[in-house]
Amino acid sequence: MKATLADRQIKRMNASQQNFFKLAKHPFKFRTFLCYKLPAAFFSGVKLREIDEDKCITSVPYKWLTQNPFRSTYFASLAMAAELSTGALAMSNTFKRSPAASMLLVKMESTYFKKATGITFFTCEEGKRMSEVVENAYKTGEPKSITVKSSGKNKTGDTIAEFFITWSFKIRQTKVG
């Protein structure tokens, strides 16, 4: 049985997505990426803890570089970790694809429930939904957006904050001629 074009694209996408996961899980390569592309996250101690097709878990510590005057983690440091938990999933769906896709964070909403006084872990479990939206953008050639949730919890499982982050995907047009 002959594989359809869609089947071949999914296999390529899965291979590029797996390559992205391999790079993201490599401690030195990922820290180097953060240092050059997201230096604030690098110096704040934001870490990618886990990533696969379904979810991504990141963390940010409470320390001198992430503190606010109220002896808790500054909201912007929490936002960096929340954004990374969604952005890494977004990048996994666009990594080394042709034509390239541009990603843009277009909206962020957050609610805070408790002071962050230790390590806060952010989890986004919307990888499948994000993949569907990116695939739809590739199929239609039209810009698509998605709002995903990232929940921040402390070591004991108490919810610290919830972020709703909206990503936009636009497939770049290939130039003819």
PyMOL commands that place a pseudoatom at each C-alpha (Angstrom):
pseudoatom trace, name=CA, resn=MET, resi=1, chain=A, elem=C, hetatm=0, pos=[0.000, 0.000, 0.000]
pseudoatom trace, name=CA, resn=LYS, resi=2, chain=A, elem=C, hetatm=0, pos=[1.326, 3.400, -0.990]
pseudoatom trace, name=CA, resn=ALA, resi=3, chain=A, elem=C, hetatm=0, pos=[1.707, 6.080, 1.678]
pseudoatom trace, name=CA, resn=THR, resi=4, chain=A, elem=C, hetatm=0, pos=[-0.240, 9.245, 1.013]
pseudoatom trace, name=CA, resn=LEU, resi=5, chain=A, elem=C, hetatm=0, pos=[1.355, 12.682, 1.024]
pseudoatom trace, name=CA, resn=ALA, resi=6, chain=A, elem=C, hetatm=0, pos=[-0.311, 13.394, 4.381]
pseudoatom trace, name=CA, resn=ASP, resi=7, chain=A, elem=C, hetatm=0, pos=[1.140, 10.162, 5.834]
pseudoatom trace, name=CA, resn=ARG, resi=8, chain=A, elem=C, hetatm=0, pos=[4.642, 11.092, 4.636]
pseudoatom trace, name=CA, resn=GLN, resi=9, chain=A, elem=C, hetatm=0, pos=[4.281, 14.595, 6.086]
pseudoatom trace, name=CA, resn=ILE, resi=10, chain=A, elem=C, hetatm=0, pos=[3.175, 13.175, 9.452]
pseudoatom trace, name=CA, resn=LYS, resi=11, chain=A, elem=C, hetatm=0, pos=[6.161, 10.800, 9.515]
pseudoatom trace, name=CA, resn=ARG, resi=12, chain=A, elem=C, hetatm=0, pos=[8.530, 13.694, 8.697]
pseudoatom trace, name=CA, resn=MET, resi=13, chain=A, elem=C, hetatm=0, pos=[6.828, 15.859, 11.304]
pseudoatom trace, name=CA, resn=ASN, resi=14, chain=A, elem=C, hetatm=0, pos=[7.088, 13.131, 13.903]
pseudoatom trace, name=CA, resn=ALA, resi=15, chain=A, elem=C, hetatm=0, pos=[10.787, 12.663, 13.073]
pseudoatom trace, name=CA, resn=SER, resi=16, chain=A, elem=C, hetatm=0, pos=[11.488, 16.401, 13.331]
pseudoatom trace, name=CA, resn=GLN, resi=17, chain=A, elem=C, hetatm=0, pos=[9.418, 16.596, 16.507]
pseudoatom trace, name=CA, resn=GLN, resi=18, chain=A, elem=C, hetatm=0, pos=[11.387, 13.683, 18.000]
pseudoatom trace, name=CA, resn=ASN, resi=19, chain=A, elem=C, hetatm=0, pos=[14.634, 15.458, 17.025]
pseudoatom trace, name=CA, resn=PHE, resi=20, chain=A, elem=C, hetatm=0, pos=[13.374, 18.568, 18.793]
pseudoatom trace, name=CA, resn=PHE, resi=21, chain=A, elem=C, hetatm=0, pos=[12.559, 16.552, 21.917]
pseudoatom trace, name=CA, resn=LYS, resi=22, chain=A, elem=C, hetatm=0, pos=[16.023, 15.001, 21.852]
pseudoatom trace, name=CA, resn=LEU, resi=23, chain=A, elem=C, hetatm=0, pos=[17.652, 18.457, 21.674]
pseudoatom trace, name=CA, resn=ALA, resi=24, chain=A, elem=C, hetatm=0, pos=[15.342, 19.902, 24.346]
pseudoatom trace, name=CA, resn=LYS, resi=25, chain=A, elem=C, hetatm=0, pos=[16.103, 17.034, 26.745]
pseudoatom trace, name=CA, resn=HIS, resi=26, chain=A, elem=C, hetatm=0, pos=[19.882, 17.412, 26.324]
pseudoatom trace, name=CA, resn=PRO, resi=27, chain=A, elem=C, hetatm=0, pos=[20.910, 19.495, 29.352]
pseudoatom trace, name=CA, resn=PHE, resi=28, chain=A, elem=C, hetatm=0, pos=[23.914, 21.248, 27.795]
pseudoatom trace, name=CA, resn=LYS, resi=29, chain=A, elem=C, hetatm=0, pos=[22.288, 21.959, 24.422]
pseudoatom trace, name=CA, resn=PHE, resi=30, chain=A, elem=C, hetatm=0, pos=[19.109, 23.287, 25.999]
pseudoatom trace, name=CA, resn=ARG, resi=31, chain=A, elem=C, hetatm=0, pos=[20.977, 25.489, 28.499]
pseudoatom trace, name=CA, resn=THR, resi=32, chain=A, elem=C, hetatm=0, pos=[23.055, 26.828, 25.578]
pseudoatom trace, name=CA, resn=PHE, resi=33, chain=A, elem=C, hetatm=0, pos=[19.845, 27.605, 23.683]
pseudoatom trace, name=CA, resn=LEU, resi=34, chain=A, elem=C, hetatm=0, pos=[18.482, 29.465, 26.717]
pseudoatom trace, name=CA, resn=CYS, resi=35, chain=A, elem=C, hetatm=0, pos=[21.723, 31.393, 27.156]
pseudoatom trace, name=CA, resn=TYR, resi=36, chain=A, elem=C, hetatm=0, pos=[21.722, 32.670, 23.558]
pseudoatom trace, name=CA, resn=LYS, resi=37, chain=A, elem=C, hetatm=0, pos=[18.001, 32.980, 22.804]
pseudoatom trace, name=CA, resn=LEU, resi=38, chain=A, elem=C, hetatm=0, pos=[16.370, 33.532, 26.223]
pseudoatom trace, name=CA, resn=PRO, resi=39, chain=A, elem=C, hetatm=0, pos=[19.090, 34.924, 28.508]
pseudoatom trace, name=CA, resn=ALA, resi=40, chain=A, elem=C, hetatm=0, pos=[16.627, 36.168, 31.140]
pseudoatom trace, name=CA, resn=ALA, resi=41, chain=A, elem=C, hetatm=0, pos=[15.282, 32.623, 31.507]
pseudoatom trace, name=CA, resn=PHE, resi=42, chain=A, elem=C, hetatm=0, pos=[18.832, 31.242, 31.605]
pseudoatom trace, name=CA, resn=PHE, resi=43, chain=A, elem=C, hetatm=0, pos=[19.947, 33.548, 34.428]
pseudoatom trace, name=CA, resn=SER, resi=44, chain=A, elem=C, hetatm=0, pos=[16.650, 33.106, 36.297]
pseudoatom trace, name=CA, resn=GLY, resi=45, chain=A, elem=C, hetatm=0, pos=[17.171, 29.355, 36.436]
pseudoatom trace, name=CA, resn=VAL, resi=46, chain=A, elem=C, hetatm=0, pos=[14.174, 28.358, 34.309]
pseudoatom trace, name=CA, resn=LYS, resi=47, chain=A, elem=C, hetatm=0, pos=[14.472, 24.670, 33.409]
pseudoatom trace, name=CA, resn=LEU, resi=48, chain=A, elem=C, hetatm=0, pos=[12.687, 22.335, 31.048]
pseudoatom trace, name=CA, resn=ARG, resi=49, chain=A, elem=C, hetatm=0, pos=[11.909, 19.286, 33.169]
pseudoatom trace, name=CA, resn=GLU, resi=50, chain=A, elem=C, hetatm=0, pos=[9.920, 17.094, 30.785]
pseudoatom trace, name=CA, resn=ILE, resi=51, chain=A, elem=C, hetatm=0, pos=[8.548, 17.258, 27.253]
pseudoatom trace, name=CA, resn=ASP, resi=52, chain=A, elem=C, hetatm=0, pos=[6.708, 14.913, 24.897]
pseudoatom trace, name=CA, resn=GLU, resi=53, chain=A, elem=C, hetatm=0, pos=[3.915, 15.126, 22.311]
pseudoatom trace, name=CA, resn=ASP, resi=54, chain=A, elem=C, hetatm=0, pos=[1.278, 15.724, 24.982]
pseudoatom trace, name=CA, resn=LYS, resi=55, chain=A, elem=C, hetatm=0, pos=[2.808, 17.915, 27.656]
pseudoatom trace, name=CA, resn=CYS, resi=56, chain=A, elem=C, hetatm=0, pos=[5.698, 20.043, 28.788]
pseudoatom trace, name=CA, resn=ILE, resi=57, chain=A, elem=C, hetatm=0, pos=[6.828, 20.738, 32.345]
pseudoatom trace, name=CA, resn=THR, resi=58, chain=A, elem=C, hetatm=0, pos=[9.125, 23.626, 33.222]
pseudoatom trace, name=CA, resn=SER, resi=59, chain=A, elem=C, hetatm=0, pos=[10.268, 25.086, 36.527]
pseudoatom trace, name=CA, resn=VAL, resi=60, chain=A, elem=C, hetatm=0, pos=[11.489, 28.341, 38.001]
pseudoatom trace, name=CA, resn=PRO, resi=61, chain=A, elem=C, hetatm=0, pos=[13.119, 28.639, 41.428]
pseudoatom trace, name=CA, resn=TYR, resi=62, chain=A, elem=C, hetatm=0, pos=[12.622, 31.283, 44.065]
pseudoatom trace, name=CA, resn=LYS, resi=63, chain=A, elem=C, hetatm=0, pos=[16.055, 32.863, 44.406]
pseudoatom trace, name=CA, resn=TRP, resi=64, chain=A, elem=C, hetatm=0, pos=[17.739, 36.262, 44.438]
pseudoatom trace, name=CA, resn=LEU, resi=65, chain=A, elem=C, hetatm=0, pos=[17.379, 36.803, 40.667]
pseudoatom trace, name=CA, resn=THR, resi=66, chain=A, elem=C, hetatm=0, pos=[13.676, 35.880, 40.625]
pseudoatom trace, name=CA, resn=GLN, resi=67, chain=A, elem=C, hetatm=0, pos=[12.490, 37.526, 43.839]
pseudoatom trace, name=CA, resn=ASN, resi=68, chain=A, elem=C, hetatm=0, pos=[10.135, 40.426, 44.353]
pseudoatom trace, name=CA, resn=PRO, resi=69, chain=A, elem=C, hetatm=0, pos=[10.036, 42.746, 47.408]
pseudoatom trace, name=CA, resn=PHE, resi=70, chain=A, elem=C, hetatm=0, pos=[7.357, 40.547, 49.016]
pseudoatom trace, name=CA, resn=ARG, resi=71, chain=A, elem=C, hetatm=0, pos=[9.627, 37.503, 49.458]
pseudoatom trace, name=CA, resn=SER, resi=72, chain=A, elem=C, hetatm=0, pos=[8.130, 35.469, 46.627]
pseudoatom trace, name=CA, resn=THR, resi=73, chain=A, elem=C, hetatm=0, pos=[8.885, 34.787, 42.965]
pseudoatom trace, name=CA, resn=TYR, resi=74, chain=A, elem=C, hetatm=0, pos=[8.381, 37.812, 40.739]
pseudoatom trace, name=CA, resn=PHE, resi=75, chain=A, elem=C, hetatm=0, pos=[5.417, 37.472, 38.368]
pseudoatom trace, name=CA, resn=ALA, resi=76, chain=A, elem=C, hetatm=0, pos=[7.611, 37.970, 35.284]
pseudoatom trace, name=CA, resn=SER, resi=77, chain=A, elem=C, hetatm=0, pos=[9.787, 35.009, 36.280]
pseudoatom trace, name=CA, resn=LEU, resi=78, chain=A, elem=C, hetatm=0, pos=[6.673, 32.885, 36.674]
pseudoatom trace, name=CA, resn=ALA, resi=79, chain=A, elem=C, hetatm=0, pos=[5.488, 34.100, 33.258]
pseudoatom trace, name=CA, resn=MET, resi=80, chain=A, elem=C, hetatm=0, pos=[8.787, 33.046, 31.638]
pseudoatom trace, name=CA, resn=ALA, resi=81, chain=A, elem=C, hetatm=0, pos=[8.409, 29.488, 32.896]
pseudoatom trace, name=CA, resn=ALA, resi=82, chain=A, elem=C, hetatm=0, pos=[4.731, 29.365, 31.896]
pseudoatom trace, name=CA, resn=GLU, resi=83, chain=A, elem=C, hetatm=0, pos=[5.528, 30.698, 28.428]
pseudoatom trace, name=CA, resn=LEU, resi=84, chain=A, elem=C, hetatm=0, pos=[8.305, 28.141, 27.973]
pseudoatom trace, name=CA, resn=SER, resi=85, chain=A, elem=C, hetatm=0, pos=[5.974, 25.266, 28.877]
pseudoatom trace, name=CA, resn=THR, resi=86, chain=A, elem=C, hetatm=0, pos=[3.678, 26.275, 26.008]
pseudoatom trace, name=CA, resn=GLY, resi=87, chain=A, elem=C, hetatm=0, pos=[6.321, 27.639, 23.641]
pseudoatom trace, name=CA, resn=ALA, resi=88, chain=A, elem=C, hetatm=0, pos=[8.397, 24.454, 23.696]
pseudoatom trace, name=CA, resn=LEU, resi=89, chain=A, elem=C, hetatm=0, pos=[5.338, 22.474, 22.593]
pseudoatom trace, name=CA, resn=ALA, resi=90, chain=A, elem=C, hetatm=0, pos=[4.708, 25.034, 19.854]
pseudoatom trace, name=CA, resn=MET, resi=91, chain=A, elem=C, hetatm=0, pos=[8.325, 24.862, 18.678]
pseudoatom trace, name=CA, resn=SER, resi=92, chain=A, elem=C, hetatm=0, pos=[8.211, 21.067, 18.593]
pseudoatom trace, name=CA, resn=ASN, resi=93, chain=A, elem=C, hetatm=0, pos=[5.468, 21.297, 15.966]
pseudoatom trace, name=CA, resn=THR, resi=94, chain=A, elem=C, hetatm=0, pos=[7.301, 23.792, 13.747]
pseudoatom trace, name=CA, resn=PHE, resi=95, chain=A, elem=C, hetatm=0, pos=[10.912, 22.611, 14.197]
pseudoatom trace, name=CA, resn=LYS, resi=96, chain=A, elem=C, hetatm=0, pos=[12.757, 22.235, 10.863]
pseudoatom trace, name=CA, resn=ARG, resi=97, chain=A, elem=C, hetatm=0, pos=[9.574, 22.145, 8.796]
pseudoatom trace, name=CA, resn=SER, resi=98, chain=A, elem=C, hetatm=0, pos=[9.381, 23.432, 5.282]
pseudoatom trace, name=CA, resn=PRO, resi=99, chain=A, elem=C, hetatm=0, pos=[8.072, 25.944, 4.624]
pseudoatom trace, name=CA, resn=ALA, resi=100, chain=A, elem=C, hetatm=0, pos=[8.956, 27.549, 7.932]
pseudoatom trace, name=CA, resn=ALA, resi=101, chain=A, elem=C, hetatm=0, pos=[6.257, 28.776, 10.288]
pseudoatom trace, name=CA, resn=SER, resi=102, chain=A, elem=C, hetatm=0, pos=[6.448, 31.917, 12.361]
pseudoatom trace, name=CA, resn=MET, resi=103, chain=A, elem=C, hetatm=0, pos=[5.234, 31.717, 15.948]
pseudoatom trace, name=CA, resn=LEU, resi=104, chain=A, elem=C, hetatm=0, pos=[4.144, 34.707, 17.936]
pseudoatom trace, name=CA, resn=LEU, resi=105, chain=A, elem=C, hetatm=0, pos=[2.800, 35.005, 21.443]
pseudoatom trace, name=CA, resn=VAL, resi=106, chain=A, elem=C, hetatm=0, pos=[-0.147, 37.369, 20.968]
pseudoatom trace, name=CA, resn=LYS, resi=107, chain=A, elem=C, hetatm=0, pos=[-1.867, 37.321, 24.364]
pseudoatom trace, name=CA, resn=MET, resi=108, chain=A, elem=C, hetatm=0, pos=[-1.204, 36.260, 27.936]
pseudoatom trace, name=CA, resn=GLU, resi=109, chain=A, elem=C, hetatm=0, pos=[-3.631, 36.206, 30.854]
pseudoatom trace, name=CA, resn=SER, resi=110, chain=A, elem=C, hetatm=0, pos=[-2.744, 35.078, 34.342]
pseudoatom trace, name=CA, resn=THR, resi=111, chain=A, elem=C, hetatm=0, pos=[-4.305, 34.504, 37.723]
pseudoatom trace, name=CA, resn=TYR, resi=112, chain=A, elem=C, hetatm=0, pos=[-2.280, 34.127, 40.908]
pseudoatom trace, name=CA, resn=PHE, resi=113, chain=A, elem=C, hetatm=0, pos=[-3.531, 32.082, 43.843]
pseudoatom trace, name=CA, resn=LYS, resi=114, chain=A, elem=C, hetatm=0, pos=[-0.651, 31.750, 46.283]
pseudoatom trace, name=CA, resn=LYS, resi=115, chain=A, elem=C, hetatm=0, pos=[2.828, 33.179, 46.921]
pseudoatom trace, name=CA, resn=ALA, resi=116, chain=A, elem=C, hetatm=0, pos=[5.576, 31.308, 45.098]
pseudoatom trace, name=CA, resn=THR, resi=117, chain=A, elem=C, hetatm=0, pos=[8.242, 30.776, 47.756]
pseudoatom trace, name=CA, resn=GLY, resi=118, chain=A, elem=C, hetatm=0, pos=[10.026, 27.734, 46.343]
pseudoatom trace, name=CA, resn=ILE, resi=119, chain=A, elem=C, hetatm=0, pos=[10.335, 25.982, 43.026]
pseudoatom trace, name=CA, resn=THR, resi=120, chain=A, elem=C, hetatm=0, pos=[7.247, 26.432, 40.857]
pseudoatom trace, name=CA, resn=PHE, resi=121, chain=A, elem=C, hetatm=0, pos=[6.517, 23.794, 38.201]
pseudoatom trace, name=CA, resn=PHE, resi=122, chain=A, elem=C, hetatm=0, pos=[4.487, 24.808, 35.148]
pseudoatom trace, name=CA, resn=THR, resi=123, chain=A, elem=C, hetatm=0, pos=[2.659, 22.159, 33.156]
pseudoatom trace, name=CA, resn=CYS, resi=124, chain=A, elem=C, hetatm=0, pos=[0.987, 22.541, 29.782]
pseudoatom trace, name=CA, resn=GLU, resi=125, chain=A, elem=C, hetatm=0, pos=[-0.925, 19.445, 28.699]
pseudoatom trace, name=CA, resn=GLU, resi=126, chain=A, elem=C, hetatm=0, pos=[-2.255, 20.708, 25.384]
pseudoatom trace, name=CA, resn=GLY, resi=127, chain=A, elem=C, hetatm=0, pos=[0.315, 19.333, 22.965]
pseudoatom trace, name=CA, resn=LYS, resi=128, chain=A, elem=C, hetatm=0, pos=[-2.216, 17.446, 20.863]
pseudoatom trace, name=CA, resn=ARG, resi=129, chain=A, elem=C, hetatm=0, pos=[-4.453, 20.501, 20.439]
pseudoatom trace, name=CA, resn=MET, resi=130, chain=A, elem=C, hetatm=0, pos=[-1.452, 22.617, 19.512]
pseudoatom trace, name=CA, resn=SER, resi=131, chain=A, elem=C, hetatm=0, pos=[-0.343, 20.028, 16.957]
pseudoatom trace, name=CA, resn=GLU, resi=132, chain=A, elem=C, hetatm=0, pos=[-3.796, 20.053, 15.350]
pseudoatom trace, name=CA, resn=VAL, resi=133, chain=A, elem=C, hetatm=0, pos=[-3.765, 23.846, 15.035]
pseudoatom trace, name=CA, resn=VAL, resi=134, chain=A, elem=C, hetatm=0, pos=[-0.281, 23.897, 13.489]
pseudoatom trace, name=CA, resn=GLU, resi=135, chain=A, elem=C, hetatm=0, pos=[-1.251, 21.150, 11.040]
pseudoatom trace, name=CA, resn=ASN, resi=136, chain=A, elem=C, hetatm=0, pos=[-4.368, 23.122, 10.120]
pseudoatom trace, name=CA, resn=ALA, resi=137, chain=A, elem=C, hetatm=0, pos=[-2.212, 26.204, 9.459]
pseudoatom trace, name=CA, resn=TYR, resi=138, chain=A, elem=C, hetatm=0, pos=[0.016, 24.139, 7.147]
pseudoatom trace, name=CA, resn=LYS, resi=139, chain=A, elem=C, hetatm=0, pos=[-2.955, 22.611, 5.321]
pseudoatom trace, name=CA, resn=THR, resi=140, chain=A, elem=C, hetatm=0, pos=[-4.860, 25.848, 4.777]
pseudoatom trace, name=CA, resn=GLY, resi=141, chain=A, elem=C, hetatm=0, pos=[-1.976, 28.311, 4.509]
pseudoatom trace, name=CA, resn=GLU, resi=142, chain=A, elem=C, hetatm=0, pos=[-4.000, 30.629, 6.748]
pseudoatom trace, name=CA, resn=PRO, resi=143, chain=A, elem=C, hetatm=0, pos=[-2.740, 32.007, 10.076]
pseudoatom trace, name=CA, resn=LYS, resi=144, chain=A, elem=C, hetatm=0, pos=[-4.143, 30.105, 13.046]
pseudoatom trace, name=CA, resn=SER, resi=145, chain=A, elem=C, hetatm=0, pos=[-4.104, 30.780, 16.761]
pseudoatom trace, name=CA, resn=ILE, resi=146, chain=A, elem=C, hetatm=0, pos=[-4.679, 28.763, 19.913]
pseudoatom trace, name=CA, resn=THR, resi=147, chain=A, elem=C, hetatm=0, pos=[-5.012, 29.588, 23.588]
pseudoatom trace, name=CA, resn=VAL, resi=148, chain=A, elem=C, hetatm=0, pos=[-3.433, 27.024, 25.898]
pseudoatom trace, name=CA, resn=LYS, resi=149, chain=A, elem=C, hetatm=0, pos=[-3.283, 26.728, 29.664]
pseudoatom trace, name=CA, resn=SER, resi=150, chain=A, elem=C, hetatm=0, pos=[-0.172, 26.384, 31.801]
pseudoatom trace, name=CA, resn=SER, resi=151, chain=A, elem=C, hetatm=0, pos=[-0.687, 25.618, 35.485]
pseudoatom trace, name=CA, resn=GLY, resi=152, chain=A, elem=C, hetatm=0, pos=[1.975, 26.480, 38.037]
pseudoatom trace, name=CA, resn=LYS, resi=153, chain=A, elem=C, hetatm=0, pos=[2.188, 24.386, 41.194]
pseudoatom trace, name=CA, resn=ASN, resi=154, chain=A, elem=C, hetatm=0, pos=[4.607, 24.140, 44.082]
pseudoatom trace, name=CA, resn=LYS, resi=155, chain=A, elem=C, hetatm=0, pos=[6.243, 20.961, 45.402]
pseudoatom trace, name=CA, resn=THR, resi=156, chain=A, elem=C, hetatm=0, pos=[3.219, 20.087, 47.521]
pseudoatom trace, name=CA, resn=GLY, resi=157, chain=A, elem=C, hetatm=0, pos=[0.814, 20.422, 44.584]
pseudoatom trace, name=CA, resn=ASP, resi=158, chain=A, elem=C, hetatm=0, pos=[-0.755, 23.728, 45.589]
pseudoatom trace, name=CA, resn=THR, resi=159, chain=A, elem=C, hetatm=0, pos=[-1.714, 25.865, 42.592]
pseudoatom trace, name=CA, resn=ILE, resi=160, chain=A, elem=C, hetatm=0, pos=[0.384, 29.026, 42.490]
pseudoatom trace, name=CA, resn=ALA, resi=161, chain=A, elem=C, hetatm=0, pos=[-0.807, 30.503, 39.191]
pseudoatom trace, name=CA, resn=GLU, resi=162, chain=A, elem=C, hetatm=0, pos=[-2.572, 29.734, 35.926]
pseudoatom trace, name=CA, resn=PHE, resi=163, chain=A, elem=C, hetatm=0, pos=[-1.590, 31.268, 32.619]
pseudoatom trace, name=CA, resn=PHE, resi=164, chain=A, elem=C, hetatm=0, pos=[-3.622, 31.311, 29.423]
pseudoatom trace, name=CA, resn=ILE, resi=165, chain=A, elem=C, hetatm=0, pos=[-1.254, 31.951, 26.541]
pseudoatom trace, name=CA, resn=THR, resi=166, chain=A, elem=C, hetatm=0, pos=[-2.365, 32.572, 22.970]
pseudoatom trace, name=CA, resn=TRP, resi=167, chain=A, elem=C, hetatm=0, pos=[0.030, 31.590, 20.189]
pseudoatom trace, name=CA, resn=SER, resi=168, chain=A, elem=C, hetatm=0, pos=[-0.349, 32.534, 16.543]
pseudoatom trace, name=CA, resn=PHE, resi=169, chain=A, elem=C, hetatm=0, pos=[1.131, 30.447, 13.721]
pseudoatom trace, name=CA, resn=LYS, resi=170, chain=A, elem=C, hetatm=0, pos=[1.669, 31.721, 10.217]
pseudoatom trace, name=CA, resn=ILE, resi=171, chain=A, elem=C, hetatm=0, pos=[3.189, 29.636, 7.453]
pseudoatom trace, name=CA, resn=ARG, resi=172, chain=A, elem=C, hetatm=0, pos=[5.799, 31.579, 5.527]
pseudoatom trace, name=CA, resn=GLN, resi=173, chain=A, elem=C, hetatm=0, pos=[5.229, 31.732, 1.809]
pseudoatom trace, name=CA, resn=THR, resi=174, chain=A, elem=C, hetatm=0, pos=[7.930, 30.232, -0.374]
pseudoatom trace, name=CA, resn=LYS, resi=175, chain=A, elem=C, hetatm=0, pos=[9.199, 32.567, -3.043]
pseudoatom trace, name=CA, resn=VAL, resi=176, chain=A, elem=C, hetatm=0, pos=[8.860, 31.387, -6.616]
pseudoatom trace, name=CA, resn=GLY, resi=177, chain=A, elem=C, hetatm=0, pos=[11.343, 32.443, -9.257]
for i in range(1, 177): cmd.bond("trace and resi %d" % i, "trace and resi %d" % (i + 1))
show_as sticks, trace
zoom trace
